[in-house]
Amino acid sequence: MPQDLSPLWISLKTSLLATVITFFVGIAAAYWMLNYRSKGKSLIEGIFVSPLILPPTVVGFLLLMFFGKFGLAGQFLEKFGEFSIVFNWYGAAIAATVVSFPLMYRTALGTFEQIDENLLLVAKTLGASQMTIFWRVMLPLSVPGILAGTTLAFARALGEFGATLMLAGNIPGQTQTMPLAIYFAVEGGANNEAWFWSLVIMSTSLSSIVAVNIWQQSRDKRMKTGGVETVHVASQKFRKDRTCTVCKDSGLFVDIEKNFPGFDLKVTFNVSGEVLGLLGGSGAGKSMILRCLAGVETPTAGKIILNGRVLFDSAKKINIPSRDRRIGFLVQNYALFPHMTVAQNIAFGLQKGLSNTAIKQQVETQLITVQLEGLGDRYPHQLSGGQQQRVALARALASQPEALLLDEPFSALDTYLRSQLEQEMIDRLANYNGAALFVTHNMEEAYRVCPNLLVLDKGSSVQYSSKHDIFKQPATVSVAKITGCKNFSQAVIIEPQLVEAIDWGCTLKVIEPIPNQLSHIAIRAHHISVSNTPKKENTFPCYLARTSETPHRMTLFLKLNSPSNKNNDYHLQVEVLKEKWVALKDQPSPWYVYLDPLRLILLED
């Protein structure tokens, strides 16, 4: 053991100071870069991580040129007297800070990037400011990653050699850190002293890493048992004007465009009172509409007006922030804050100024309403999928939003739970006085939940009406397909009330007025009758090509007028109950299909 222990104290002093600096600067830089979208981002990123890839001697030389007598920082410091960074322990601290900064920065940035975007989206719609989101959502969720980055930065600062030697030199008792002591001990043949300092560095670095791992394991264990430290529900920092009374006679008006390369969203609709369903396939633009309404995305042009308040107007340069729009958002994965209890999640959006008692009462009321009383102290991971959805809905409604956005809320649930929660959702929406939008690609779900539908295809509104009108008379082939119709044929007019179905090879009598631009005729699979006698008009012989089975129904693939040669050689899909199939399957061919004139759908191009 060497008599002079100054390298230990100098190393601890410089590395701890460097760690403190990199902790704050690294997190700030990571948060800034997370939201930075302008040009030059790659260049800035390269500058930030360059100390990690450049040789330490190069970093030290650059620091020497900057802080030296003729450098920019050196000349500036000369104005304050004889103070100098070069060949001073401050120089050792700066060198350690610069080389350890990239580790803290990259770890913090990676941790921030892994946070579910929906958590931040929901926090915004619940009225949280950007700083509130950072302190209450981002930072708590990033603690393990940030702590790991801090440990790595400390270990890197403790072991810094090349840049320190260039900027601070090797002055025993002043700038000689443990790495420098090791180098000069080996150079002087004092291997025992070099071993001592090497063991001290290794034990210090490993101790910090082990301590962090133990803390992390302990934290994970407490999370599993529900023992994470409490976040006080009364600490919200929201605007005081969030309390609102929803007017029954007002609603949501939307007329927006959003342009992307190869895709343009353009819709116009209004919602007042009843739930409006946004129905369409993947990529139709449904979720993008909700994001524009919530203020997460900015439309290229148009207007959004809620209860007389202009939320967005491209012409007048109005774009109200998400936190002030008073819009509740329920996303597909529910986006419950995992570090908060059920009660804290529900209380997150409650306005500032309420007493603890008032907050507790509102939370308990919401828990009772969603049938989760007694579960307020649990964490999201301790709940089932259905319970999580109930909490998310309660949280969205607790802040009394003027509009409620529901983005495929049943997509993550099994069939039984989906049916159960769907009925609960219908009941809740029936008592909700604001504007409600329900996004889904499931046409049966849309029919059950929504009185009115807006059907979307490739970013455009193709039909907007009541669900009864849309299912009875879809406007286009795409609408008919989205609403579940499976049988289509190109069609031409023969004479009034007579149409030739070209793909089916038959002529059909129709009742509905024939559109001037008729392009197709269609019929739903459950509207076709199958029998063994030809008695009515629009009845044709048919032959079975193949079948497809579900628990309660059979789908028959039938070819008209002639036998089928292969499985995919068919004209119509017909759905029948299994009881009907049992009676039908043993009957000799041909069977006969009846295409009811009242059920035929005439479609324009």
C-alpha positions, 0 to 999 in steps of 0.5 A: 500500500503506497504512503500517498493516497492522494490519487484515490481522493483526487480520482473520487473528487473528479469522477464524482463531480464529472458524474454529477455534471454528466447526469444533468447535462446528459439527461437534458441533452437526451431529452432535447435530442428526443424531440429535436426534428430540425436539420443537422440532428445527425451532426449534433449526435455525432459531436455528442458521441465523438468522445466515445470513439475518438482516442482519449489523447485526441480528446485531451489535445482538443480540450487543451487547445480550447482551455489553453492560454490561447484557446477561446475558453482560456482567453475568457478565463484570463479575464477573471484573473489567474484562474486556469483549467490547464494543469489543475484538478478542475482540468481532470474533472472536465476531461472525465466529464467529456469522456463520460458524457456520451455514456450518460447521454446515449443511455438516457436517450435509449431509455427515453426512446423505449417509453411507450409513446401512448403513455405520453399521448394519454398524459397530454390529453389528460392535461399534463404540461410537457414538464409535468409529463417529464417529471411524473411519467418519463423520469420515473419510468427511466430510473433504471436506465438512467441509474445504469447510465450514471454508473457507467459514466462514473466508472468511465470517469474513474478510469479516465487516463489519456485526456486527463494527462493531456489537459491536467498533467500528472502532478502528484497531490494535485492532478494525479488520479489513480490511472495516472498513478498506475501508469507511472508506477509501472513505468518506475518499476513499482508493480505492487503499487500499480496492483494496489491502484488497479484493485482499488479502481476495479473494486470501486467500479464493480461495487457501484455496478453490483449496488445498482443491480441489487437495487434494480432486483429489489425494485422489481420485487417490490413492483411485483408485490405492489410495494413501489413508493407512493406517488401522491395523488394530490401533486398534479400541476394542471391548469385551473380552467380544466373544469367544464360543463359539457353542453348537450346541444353542442358537439365536435366539427371536423374538416381536416386534411393531412398530407403524407408521401403517397397518402392523403387524409381528407375527412369532414364530419360532425359528432353530437350526442350519439357515438360516431364509429370510424370504420375502415381497414388497416391504413385507412386513416382512422387512428390518424384522425384521432391523433389530429383531434387530440393534438398529437398530429397537426393537420395540413389544413382545415378546422377542428371545433369542439363545443364552440371552441376552435381547437385547430384552424390552419387559416387563422394559425390556431393550434391548441395544445393537447393538454388544453383540448379537454379530450379523453383518449383510450388507446389500444394498449390502454397506456396505464402508467406502470409506476402508478397505482390504479388510484393514481392513474385515475387521479392523474387528470384531475385538476389542480386545486382539489383537496385530497378528500375530494380527489379520493372521493372522485377516484372511489366514484370512478372505481365503483362505476367500473366495478373495481372498488377495492383495487385502487392500491394495485398496479396495472401489471396486477390487473387482468386485461379487462380490468386494465381497460376499465381503469383506462376508461375511468381515467379518461372520464375522470377529467370530464372531457368534452370529447372521448376518443376510443381507438380499438379498445377491445382489440387486445381482449378474448371473445368472452371478455370482449363481449362483456366489456362491450356491453359495459362500454355501450352503457357508459357511452349512453350516459356520456354527454360529450362527443364520442368517436369509436375506431374499429375495423370490426364491422360487427363491433361497429354495428353494435356500439355505434348508431352512426358510421363514417366509413374510410378508405385510403384516407377518404370518407366514402360514406357517412350515415346511420349504420342501418343505411350503410349496411342496407345500401352501401355507396360503393364496392369498398364500403360493401366489402368493409361492411362484410359483403362477400358476393360481388359481380360486375353488372350491366342494365338489360332493361328497367328492373332487369340486370345481368350479373356478368361474373355469376352468369345470370340475369336478375330482377331488381326492385331498387332503382338502378343507378345510372353509373351501375358497375356491380351487383352484390348480396350478403352471404346470409341473405341467400336462401338455399333449397331443393326446388326452383319456385321463384324468380331469381332462382338458379341451380347450384353446385357445392364447390367446398365448405368452411366451418365456424362454431355455429355456421357453415359457409357454402361456396356455390357455383351457379348452373354447372358443377364445380371443377375445383375448390376455388371454382365458385360464384357465391358464398352462402352462410347457413346455420348448422341445423340447416346444413344438416338437413341440406347436405345429403340432398342430391345436386343440384340445389337451388339458390334464391337471390331475393330482389329486395336483398340485392345491392346495386353499386356505382363505380 
